[in-house]
């Protein structure tokens, strides 16, 4: 067993000053009955904790680090920007350059606004959609996470397809009264909700490739049909690509699926590891935003020069390495999946590009109800086994593994061996 004495001691201190000892819930390792590892440093595909344990990292800060930790060009860009100041509260050239590159790579974003987080991006996109349509209701899909916004923290409950219940305490029911919840991959249900609320729905917001209930893939034609529904009923279709933007492909899920939403929300990768987000869409929608229109949006640190500089470096690297990079990281993720499934038959693994999820169930989940039926206890057992062997997966069944360009073939092979060993041991103990 790895020595984690220092992490345990720091965690005890953290519990005194931060709720649950963390600044974001999943970091607590509570779902897997483990003590969180406190990081000392990171480099390439590796993280080292304060007890000098080394891990092959597949959390990748939950998505931003497509090049792994500490890519030299990105670090240097941030350092150079830092020498010129930390924040201005004023316009600067690089934010225009970043907006231009994003708009060119993701055509749905004809105009865009930079924010400081993905949550802020989705919140602002919905406000813009409501302002543009003069309608109030929004449809989301159960299991799709769009940030910690009151009106999107909704749980549908079993079989619910209309008004849900607050997912979080502290969320008034009034704040979600205009939020409707549908099951992912259930087209008939969605059509029924739209029909029952005709001319009242401002937007449908969705992860086109959900990665917040684990990786759940859309069925053939599902997203295309939603696009057509939105066209027919004058509903703003919002793609939440905070995770998949520049991860699923250079042009995100929008490019991969060949479906253009009315608005898109992005984050993570466009900051190169620094806090950032962006929302954008059709010019006619975005021109409703202040100072051009009556939809208010502002942010003290929006367009922060450090984050923007790191983001510019990241996107330029992605453009330069496009063909090689995406095929490389996809092949590594696919090999990890196939290596495991060759030896282990009683699990499901979903994979798309550089993302994958191991589900402790016998078939690929198609919605959140399916995910909730997975064996979470077994996932916890699996997580603890591979963690002790030096492999760091996201500490929740609801998260997604991210492969980076920094992972070598040896890293993938070693990870495969450890995962197979863990799964075989779990089989024996059952």
N, C-alpha and C positions, 0 to 999 in steps of 0.2 A: 504493500500500500504506500502511496506517495505521502511524504510528510507535508502537511498543510497547516502546521502550527501557527505560522505567522499570519496566514489568511484568516484563521479562526480568531486570533487575538484582535486583529484589525476589525473584523466583522462585529465582534462584541462592542467595540468602541463606536462603530458606525450605527449600531442599533440604538445608541443613546441619542444620536443627533439627527438621524434621517429615518423616516418611516420605513420599517422593514430593513433598515441599513443600506438602502439603495436609492438611486435617483430614477429608476425605471423598474417596474415590478419583476419582469422576467429575469433580470440580473441577480435576483435573490437566490436562484436555484431552488426555490421553495417547491416548485412543481416536481422536482426530481429528488427531493429529500437529500440535498447536498449543501455544503458550505460554498458560497461563491469564491472563486479564485480572484485575488487582487493582483492586478497586472503590474509588473515592474517595467517591462518594455515589450516592444513588438518589432518584428522585422520579417520581410518576405511573407511566407505563409505561417509564421510562427508567433506564438505569444509565450512569454516567460513570466511566471508569477513571482511573488515576493519570497517564496520558499525555494526559488531556483529550479522549479519544475518547468519543463518545456512541453508545449502542446502544438500539434498541427491544428491550426485554427480554421474552422469552417463557419464561424459566426460572421466574420468579415464586417464587424460592427453592424450586423443585420443588413448588409447589402452594399454600402458605398464603396468598399475596397476591392474593386474589380481587378486592380493590379497588385493586390496584396498590401501589406503594411510597408510604409516608408519608401515608396517609389521615388527615386532620386529627383526626377524632373519636377514632380509635384511638390516635394518638400522644398526644393530650391525656389520654386515660384512663390510659395508662401513666405519664405524667408526674405526674398527680395521685396515683396509687398509690405512686409512688416517694417522694413527700414524706412518706408515712406509714410507710415502712420497706421493706426489700428482701425480707425473708423472716422468718417468725415461728416456724416449728416448732410451730405451734399452729393451732387452728381459727379461721376467719374467715368472715364472713357471705357474702362474694362467691363463695366456692367452692360454697356451698349454692345461691346464685342461678344459677350457671353449670350446676351439675348438674341443677337443675330445668328450665331452658330446654332443655338437651340431651335430657333424658328426654321432654319434651313434643314435641320435634321429631322424635326417633327413638324410636318406641314400643318397639322391641326392648330398649332400655336402661331397664328398669324401675327398676333400681338401678345405680349406676356408681361407679367409683373413678377419680380423676384421677392421672395419672402425669407424668413429665417427658419422655417420648418415645413415639413410636409403637412402637418396638421393645419397650420395657418393657410397653406395653399388650398386644401380641400374646403375649408371654411369659407374662404374668400370666393372660390369658384361657385359654390352654391349660392352665396349672396348675389353674385353677378348674374347667375341664371335666373334667380327669382326677380331681380330687378329688371332684367331684360324681358322676361315673359309676363311680368305682373301676375304671377301665380305663386302659390305658397308650398304646395305639397312636393315631397321628394321621395323617390323610391330608392332603397338600397337593398343589398342582398345579405342575408344572414351569413355570418362568418367572414364577410369582407370588412376589414378594418380601415377606417379613414381618418384616424387620429382621435384624440380625446376631446371631441367637440360634443357638447350636451346633446344636440338634436340628432347626432349620429350614433350615440351610445345606446342602441336599441337592440333588445333581444326579442326575437319573434315568438319563441316558445314553440312547443310542438304543434305543428299544423297551422300556425298563425300566418295569415297572409294579408292582414290589414294593419291596424294599429298594434304596436308591440308594447312592451314594458321597458322601463329604464334598465339598462345593463349595470349602471353604477348608482350607488347611493349618492345623494346630493344633486341628482338630475331631476328637476320637476317634471311631472307628467305633461304639463303645458308646453314644455320645450320640445317634446317629441310628438305632439299631437298632429303635426303635419308630415311625419315620417312614416312611410309605409315600407313593410319588409316583405321580401320575396325570397324563395329558395333558389339558390344558384342552379343552373341547368334545368329549371322548370319553366319552360316557355308558356305552357297553357295557363299556369298560375299567374305569371306576369301579365299576360294578355287580359286575364280576368280582372286583375287589380286596375289596369289602365282603363278598361271598359267601365268599371264601377266608379271611377274617379275622373271621368272624361272632362277635358278642358280645365282641370284643376292641378295637373301635375307640371311643375316647372322643370324638373330634371330627374334623370336616372343617373345615379353615380355608382360606379362599379370598378372593381379591379378586373380588367379584361382577362388577366391570368391571375387568379387569387393566390396570394402567397402568405396570407396572414391566418389561415386555418391549416397550415401546412400547404404544400403546393397542390392545388386542385385545378385540373385542366378543364376548359370549356368544351362541351360536346360540339360535334360538327354542326355548323350552321347557327349555333345559339347566339353568338355575338352579332352575326349578320342580321338575324331576325330582329334583334333589339334595335339595331340601326334603322331598320325599316319601320318599326313601331314608332320610334322617335320622329322620323320624317313625317309619318302620317298624322301624328297627333301633336306636332309642333312642340315636342319635348326636347330640352337640351340634354344631349348625351355627354356625360362627363366620364372620361377614363382617368382613374386614379393609377398613375404609373410611377408613384413614388419609389416603388421597388423595381418594377420592370423597365422603367425608362432608362435606356442605354445599357440595360442588362440583358433583356430578352433579345435585343439586336441593337445595332447602332441607332435605328429609329424607333426602338422600343416595341411594345406589343402592337402599336398602331401600324408599324411597318410589317411586322411578322404576320399579323392577321389580315393585312391589307384592308383595314377598316378605319375610316377617319371619323373620330368623334367631333363634337362641336367644341368641346373644351378638354384640356388635359391638365393634370397635376403631376409634378415631378419633384424630385429631391435627391437625397442620398448621393448618387454618383456625381451629380453636377456640382458638388461642393468638394470633391476630392478628399473627403474625410472631415470637412468643416461643416458647421450647421448652415443649412440652406434649404430653400424650397422655391417652387415657381408654379404659377398657374397662368394659363393662357388659352386662347381660342380664336374663334372667328372675330374679325375686326369689329363687326357690328355689335357683338356682345361686349368686347373689351372696351369699346368706346363709351360704354355706360358707366365706366369707373372714373372716379374723381382724379384729376380736376376736369376731365371732359364731360362726365355725367354725374348722376346723382347717387351712384353706388360707392360708398366710402370704403377705402382701403388705405392703410398707412403702416409704416414700420420703421422704428428708429434704426435698426441694423439691417434693413433690407438692402441688398446689394453690397454687403460688407466687403471691403476690398481684399481682405485676406482670403475669405471663402471664394470670392469670384476669381481671384488669381489661381487658386488651387483648382477650381472648376474648369477654368480655361485650359490649364495645362492638361487636365484629365481628358477633356473632350478632344483636344488636339492630338493627344496620344492615341485615343480611340480611333479617330479618323485616319491617322497614319498607319495604325496597326490593324485596321478593321478586318480584312479578310482572314489574316492569319490568327488574330486574337480570338475572334468569336468561334471559329472552327476548333481552335485549340482547347479552349475552356469547355466547350460543349463535348468534345471527344473525351476529356478527362472525367466529366460528370457522368457521361454515358458508360464509360469503362468502370467507374465505381459502382454504378447501378448493376451492370451486367455481371461483374465479378461476384457481387453478393447474391444476386438471383440465381446464378449458376449453382451455388451451393445451398442456398436457403429458399424453401418453397412456401413457407407459411406466413409470409409478410407481403406487403404491397409497397412498391417504390414508384412514385411519380417523378418524372424528370422532364425538364424543358430547358434547353440551352445549358447554362452553368448552374441551374437551380435544381434541387431535388429534395424529396422528403421520404423518409422511411416510415410507413404506417404499420402499426401492429394490428393488422386486420387481414382478411383473406382476399380482398378485392380493392381496386383503386377507388377511393371515395369520389363521389360526384357532387357532393354538397356538404354543408356543415353538419347535418344530421348524421351522415355517414361517418364523418370524422369523430363525432362525439361517441360513436360506438366502438372506437378503437380501444385497445388495451393500454391504458395510460400507466398502469403499474409495471407492465413489461417494458414500456418505453423508459421508465425511470431506472429499472434494473440495467437495461442496455446502456443508457447514458452513463451511469456510474462506472460500469465495467470499462467502456472505451476511454472515459476520462482518466481513469487510473493508469491506463496504458499509453496515455499521451495524445489522445485525439479529442478535440473540443468541438462538439456539435452544439447547436442552439439548445438550451435547457428546457425545451417544451415541445410537446407533440404538435403544437399549433404553429411552429416556426419552420423556416426553410433553410436548408444547407446551401451555402454559397461557395462555389469553386472559383478561384482566382487564377490569373495568369502566372502568379508566383508559385503555385503548387506544381511540384515536379512530378514526373511519372513515378519516381520512387515514393513520393508522399502519397500518391493515389494508391499504389500497390500496398504500401504499409497500412494505410487506412482500411483498405479492403480486407486485408488479413486480420486486422484487429476486430473489425465489424463481424466478419464471419466467425471468428473465434468466440466473440461475445454471444452471437445468436445461437451457435451450436451449444454453448454452455447453458443458455437459457432453455433450450429444447430439452436437455438432459435433466434439468432441475424440475421440469413440469411433470 
